[in-house]
Amino acid sequence: MKTTNIFGKLLSAVTSMALLVSGTAAFSGSAPLTASAAGAAMIDTTDVYQTIRGFGGINLPEWITQGDMTDAQVQKAFGNGDDELGFTILRIYVSDDSNAWSRAVPTAKRAQALGATVFASPWNPPAAIRNTVNGGLAGGKYQLKKDKWAEYAAHLNSYCKYMEGQGIDLYSVSIQNEPDYAEEWTYWSPNDLASFIAQYGKAVKQGTNVKLMSPESFQYKKDIYNAILGNSQAMANTDLFGTHFYGTQRGQMDFPSLENCGKDIWMTEVYVPDSNSDADTYPQALKVAENIHDGLVVGNLNAYVWWYIRRSYGPMKENGNISKRGYCMAQYSKWVRPGAVRIGVTEQPNSNILVSAYKNTDGKIAVVAINKGSNAVNQDFQMASGEDIKYIDSYTTSANANLAKKELTSNGTSFSASLPGNSVTTFVLSSEGGGEDPSKTVDDDGYYFHDTFDSSTASWTGRASETVETAAGKGMEGTGALSISGRSATWNGAVKSLSSRTFVPGTAYSFAGNVMYNSGPAEQTFQLSLQYSDGTTTKYDHIASATVPKGEWVQLANPSYTIPAGASDLHIYIETDENDSDFISFFFDEAVGAPEGTVIKGADPPKQVILGDVNFDGVIDSLDMIAARKAIIKGDLTGASLKAADVDQNGKFEVADLVNIKKFILRLITEWPEPEVVVPPEPQIDTSKWDNYQETASAKDIEFYKSSIKHMGNTYRLAKKLTAAENGESLTVAYLGGSITEGKNYTTPFSKYLQTTFAKGKFTEVNAGMSGTSSVVGLVRSEKDIVAKNPDIIFLEFSVNDHEDIMYKKCFESCIKKFLDMPNEPAVCVLITRAQGGFSSQSQMYPIGKNFDIPVISMDDALTKAFNSGYLKTSDYYSDEYHPHQKGGQLIADCMSYFVRQALRSENLKTSYTQPTSYVYGAEYANCVNVDPKTLDNFNAGSWSAGTGYNSLPYSYTLNGGSPMKFKTQGKGLIIVFKANSSGMGSIDVTVNGKTTKVNGNKQYTWGGPDAELGYYQNTTGDLDVSISGSGSFTIWGIGLIK
């Protein structure tokens, strides 16, 4: 129900129509539910309903600027392994331009190869056979010319034949997407639709294997379908029915005459509960599971298909990770497979409990239970049809779990389970006689599990707040690996649940995994460990350990590890030993569990280092001299090779080492030089008052302050600037951020603290807060608003304005680098705030700050802990969803002040600071400046009218016609800052050197404030020939030139 220029409509647009049509609130969940008398959910395999075809979503590279799905994203969507969605249906777009049909082919082929069914939907007929009427919702933007029905049928038929010619087994094509909600596309009356199908339905399918799908109503409006049901020829030509569920209430989903017509009903588009909140917001995401349940149980749907597969509000986020909404959908798609039939079960056995059941073609039964209440419920399940249950695996998604697996024990024909509050659980039942325990099978290599991390995390998750994600190209063989970053303790790492049916306590098994790290000490000890319960307490045991040289892969393996007898709740995990004071980031690959005695292939053991034996052949001779000369030219030694070549043991391989190796070979020396002990100079700062400083706050207050220090970081620059201020030099502190910074509730008290405590000379505060400023907008603003002010200390606060798109991550990293590169060497600190609902961008900002080794102050951590413990209420901090009131601002300032005092203690002082040479996401946009296009070569405003700008943004240009803005300049790329809103902003095409990028001004998360997108980028500086055209009232507030 979206088009290129309105795909981000606010929910209110859908809600208003829902109210008009239904008279009830859209997305309220369902009609009132009446629970049966509390008791067991009775499952009856003899009570059979509809056949399930599958679950899925649309891929629409024709519309979105992010382009097509990557191979990894297709695998994650349509694969059914660990951390994959298990989708089996792909919807694609029938463009009105046949030249664009090819854009749907690559992903359709990849999805089909993974077993997906592909179908297509049209929004508009070709321009030549339609009239533009601009009739609004009731009349549509376009209407098919009455005398062009045959041409339209030929158009659809050509599309079907084209796709079949490309190797796509197109299952069906519909007549029209949302003909009853057509303000931006083509309107049809119900009678015209039925007449077209009756007259031309066969022509659409002629010469193909494609089925004809009905038009897809936006809200399951019955008039469209009744018109077909009442036309015998239209009914005969229609193979299946399609509908959308926007605003469709539970009570509106039941359509007996359609359900009993003998043809499938597919729900082909929806998003719930809205498109303007993040898909990870919970428990709102649970509405997805409830909507699927209602559609399958009340509406007897055969298929359930989402809107965009990859979107901020979709089952997959823009970064390719599965969202909470996606996990709720996967509770069905992974275990209710194509060909399954819905079977009878008590739908509402307890208050707030919804249950549905399905029998798959392999005989396994999937029971999906939703607990809409906030409290856990103990629920009984009974096989009313009498089958004995042999094995039960449960998978739960809740606020704190994603498809978390447990193994349950049956009581013959029944079992019981606890359903956590606000959760959805799928129980997979294998009946008696169902064969071998599926958890006991081994793969072709003889392994119980073999996790390669090429396309998923394989159910490995973080043990605390660390980030655990796949890292393409970082594995042992150049493929994928698991990346573990953002650690704050040695036990932080990656963990995987083990099946006690597979790994039986008291029995020995073979385990292995491989680790490597790139930053930190020369070597680090890693441990592969087991967490388990002995029935009363949680215990830990080490499976294997190894000392790993930096930059080298090393395997941790134990071919005969016995799981303690009586153990339960088994979890295998990877961690560092107690000597890891840096809490280093690392990679993990090729994790395997296998029968005892299995020799698991992995990285070679660490090389034995002999100083001077550069080629590791066991002797020191001329061959080592040759190897050393080659290495010093390349400068690529790491790990054990670096230790062997660094014969003076100063941590570097230099010419002096080459000379000593030569002397040793010539027997001019017989021992290597003793390592030089360098005593670093003491910092020129009086730390006594801070080492002996007595905090006056309460113990609980101090604990709150402490919990805000996410990463102390390198304090050299901060100490240097504050010491200079104490000696009478001027001190300028700058804050760059959004409305939280603009409001001054934390900046004013903290600046006052710095001024009264340290500034003996001139003190200046630069508040560069501006409502809506994200990392992208902040980077464009930074040259004028921060760099030009030459501040000594800079705080960055974007955390509730950023999103997961890679653009935000790279711009945040680029912003930090830009400031650290300033000639006056300012101290740069990250301040992370959070929304009342828990949202922040800490997961992406903290690894960046830690990599730069700059201070990271996390109000996210401090507030979360304070709210959970009862130390604070949300009203003690927030004035609304995002903003702190005056007292809340003082709490931030107090945490920042406490951090400064800790940073100046002698134990935290450093003697120098060096920037990292590698980045977490990328810093290639650091040299970005905001340029007014009228100052550039060959500027022509075209139909763009100049304005006064927004807030601190110095200019604006608003589109008022069809002529493009043109100019020429030099650089690497452009970032476009623009006015964004939920609708009406229009879109633009940014064409640079002949390459066009579409930028859409309709955004769900803005309110007429600024947003930004990358318009163009190339790896080298060169000529940029720019043309910007578009539609609507698009307004540009800034053009960031990446130099």
LINGIRA-V254579 format. One record per backbone hydrogen bond with DSSP energy under -0.5 kcal/mol. CO is the residue of the C=O (numbers start at 1). NH is the residue of the N-H. If there is no record, write none. Layout:
{{CO NH} {CO NH}}
//
This chain:
{{3 6} {3 7} {6 9} {10 13} {10 14} {11 15} {12 16} {13 17} {14 18} {15 19} {16 20} {17 21} {18 22} {18 23} {18 24} {19 23} {25 28} {33 35} {40 42} {41 43} {41 382} {42 346} {43 384} {43 385} {44 47} {44 344} {46 48} {47 344} {50 342} {51 53} {52 339} {54 304} {55 88} {55 89} {56 306} {57 91} {58 309} {60 63} {60 64} {64 67} {70 74} {71 75} {72 76} {73 77} {74 78} {75 79} {76 85} {77 87} {79 86} {81 84} {88 117} {89 57} {90 119} {91 59} {92 121} {93 95} {94 123} {96 98} {97 100} {98 101} {100 103} {101 104} {102 105} {102 106} {104 108} {105 109} {106 110} {107 111} {108 112} {109 113} {110 114} {111 114} {111 116} {112 115} {117 90} {118 171} {118 172} {119 92} {120 174} {121 94} {122 177} {123 186} {126 129} {127 130} {129 145} {131 133} {131 143} {135 139} {136 140} {137 182} {140 135} {141 133} {141 134} {142 187} {143 131} {145 148} {146 149} {148 152} {149 153} {150 154} {151 155} {152 156} {153 157} {154 158} {155 159} {156 160} {157 161} {158 162} {159 163} {160 164} {161 165} {162 166} {163 166} {163 168} {164 167} {167 169} {168 170} {169 118} {171 211} {172 120} {173 213} {176 178} {176 216} {178 181} {179 188} {182 141} {182 185} {185 141} {185 142} {189 193} {190 194} {191 195} {192 196} {193 197} {194 198} {195 199} {196 200} {197 201} {200 204} {201 205} {202 206} {205 208} {211 173} {211 213} {212 239} {212 240} {213 175} {215 217} {215 242} {216 178} {217 244} {218 246} {221 224} {221 225} {222 226} {223 227} {224 228} {225 229} {226 230} {228 231} {230 232} {231 235} {232 236} {233 237} {234 238} {237 239} {239 264} {240 214} {241 266} {242 217} {243 268} {243 269} {245 247} {245 248} {247 249} {249 252} {249 253} {250 253} {253 255} {255 258} {255 259} {256 260} {258 261} {264 241} {265 302} {265 303} {266 243} {266 268} {267 305} {269 245} {270 307} {278 281} {279 325} {281 285} {283 286} {284 287} {285 288} {285 289} {286 290} {287 291} {288 292} {289 293} {290 294} {291 295} {292 296} {293 297} {294 298} {294 299} {295 301} {302 53} {302 54} {303 267} {304 56} {307 58} {309 311} {309 316} {311 314} {312 279} {315 323} {316 311} {317 320} {321 317} {323 327} {324 328} {325 329} {326 330} {327 331} {329 332} {329 333} {330 334} {332 335} {332 336} {335 337} {337 340} {340 52} {341 359} {342 49} {343 357} {344 44} {346 349} {347 355} {348 36} {349 39} {350 353} {352 372} {354 370} {356 368} {357 343} {358 360} {358 366} {359 341} {360 363} {364 360} {365 367} {365 429} {366 358} {366 368} {367 369} {367 427} {368 356} {369 425} {370 354} {370 372} {371 423} {373 422} {377 379} {377 419} {379 417} {380 41} {381 415} {382 43} {382 384} {383 386} {388 390} {388 432} {391 430} {392 408} {393 428} {394 406} {395 426} {396 404} {397 424} {398 401} {401 398} {404 396} {406 394} {406 408} {408 392} {411 413} {412 389} {413 383} {414 411} {415 381} {417 379} {417 419} {418 420} {419 377} {423 371} {424 397} {425 369} {425 427} {426 395} {426 428} {427 367} {427 429} {428 393} {429 365} {429 431} {430 390} {430 391} {431 434} {437 440} {438 441} {443 446} {446 595} {447 443} {449 593} {450 452} {451 591} {457 460} {461 495} {466 468} {467 485} {469 483} {471 474} {471 481} {475 478} {479 475} {481 471} {481 483} {482 588} {483 469} {483 485} {484 586} {485 467} {489 492} {490 576} {493 463} {494 574} {495 461} {496 572} {499 503} {502 504} {504 507} {507 563} {508 596} {509 561} {510 594} {511 558} {512 592} {513 556} {514 589} {515 554} {516 587} {517 551} {522 550} {524 548} {525 577} {526 546} {527 529} {527 575} {528 543} {528 544} {529 573} {530 541} {531 571} {532 539} {533 568} {537 534} {539 532} {541 530} {544 528} {546 526} {546 548} {547 549} {548 524} {549 552} {550 639} {554 515} {555 557} {556 513} {558 511} {559 597} {560 562} {561 509} {561 563} {563 506} {564 567} {568 533} {570 498} {571 531} {572 496} {573 529} {574 494} {575 527} {577 580} {579 581} {586 484} {587 516} {588 482} {589 514} {591 451} {592 512} {593 448} {593 449} {594 510} {595 598} {598 600} {599 601} {607 609} {608 610} {610 613} {612 614} {613 616} {619 621} {621 624} {621 625} {622 626} {623 627} {624 628} {625 629} {626 630} {627 631} {628 632} {629 633} {630 634} {631 635} {631 636} {638 641} {638 642} {639 643} {640 644} {641 645} {642 646} {644 612} {645 647} {646 649} {648 676} {652 654} {654 657} {654 658} {655 659} {656 660} {657 661} {658 662} {659 663} {660 664} {661 665} {662 666} {663 668} {663 669} {664 667} {676 678} {677 679} {678 680} {683 685} {685 687} {687 690} {687 691} {688 692} {690 693} {693 695} {698 702} {699 703} {700 704} {701 705} {702 706} {703 707} {704 708} {705 708} {706 709} {708 710} {708 858} {711 856} {713 715} {715 719} {716 720} {717 721} {718 722} {719 723} {720 724} {721 725} {722 726} {723 727} {724 729} {725 728} {725 760} {729 761} {731 764} {732 792} {732 793} {733 766} {734 795} {735 768} {736 797} {737 770} {738 741} {738 742} {739 743} {741 744} {744 748} {746 750} {747 751} {748 752} {749 753} {750 754} {751 755} {752 756} {753 757} {754 758} {754 759} {758 760} {762 731} {764 733} {765 767} {766 735} {766 768} {768 737} {770 773} {771 1010} {774 778} {775 779} {776 780} {777 781} {778 782} {779 783} {780 930} {781 784} {781 785} {782 786} {782 787} {783 788} {786 789} {786 790} {786 791} {787 790} {792 827} {793 734} {794 829} {795 736} {796 831} {797 738} {798 801} {798 802} {805 808} {805 809} {806 810} {807 811} {808 812} {809 813} {810 814} {811 815} {812 816} {813 817} {814 818} {815 819} {816 820} {817 821} {819 822} {819 826} {822 825} {827 794} {829 796} {830 832} {830 857} {831 833} {832 859} {832 860} {835 838} {839 835} {841 844} {841 845} {842 846} {844 848} {845 849} {846 850} {847 851} {848 852} {849 853} {849 854} {853 714} {855 830} {856 710} {856 711} {856 858} {857 832} {857 859} {858 862} {859 863} {860 864} {861 865} {862 866} {863 867} {864 868} {865 869} {866 870} {866 871} {866 872} {873 876} {874 877} {874 878} {877 885} {881 836} {883 879} {883 880} {885 889} {886 890} {887 891} {888 892} {889 893} {890 894} {891 895} {892 896} {893 897} {894 898} {895 899} {896 900} {897 901} {898 902} {899 903} {900 904} {902 905} {905 908} {905 909} {906 909} {908 715} {923 926} {926 928} {927 1043} {929 931} {929 1041} {931 933} {931 1039} {932 935} {933 936} {936 939} {937 968} {940 966} {941 944} {943 960} {945 958} {947 956} {950 953} {956 947} {957 1036} {958 945} {963 943} {965 1028} {966 940} {967 1026} {968 937} {969 1024} {971 1022} {972 1018} {973 1042} {974 1015} {974 1016} {975 977} {975 1040} {976 1013} {977 1037} {977 1038} {978 1011} {980 1008} {981 1003} {984 1033} {986 1001} {987 1031} {988 990} {988 999} {989 991} {989 1029} {990 992} {990 997} {991 1027} {992 995} {995 992} {997 990} {999 988} {1001 981} {1001 1003} {1003 1006} {1009 980} {1011 978} {1013 976} {1013 1015} {1016 974} {1022 971} {1023 1025} {1024 969} {1024 1026} {1025 993} {1026 967} {1027 991} {1027 1029} {1028 965} {1029 989} {1031 987} {1031 1034} {1034 959} {1035 979} {1036 957} {1037 955} {1038 977} {1039 931} {1039 1041} {1040 975} {1040 1042} {1041 929} {1041 1043} {1042 972} {1042 973}}
//
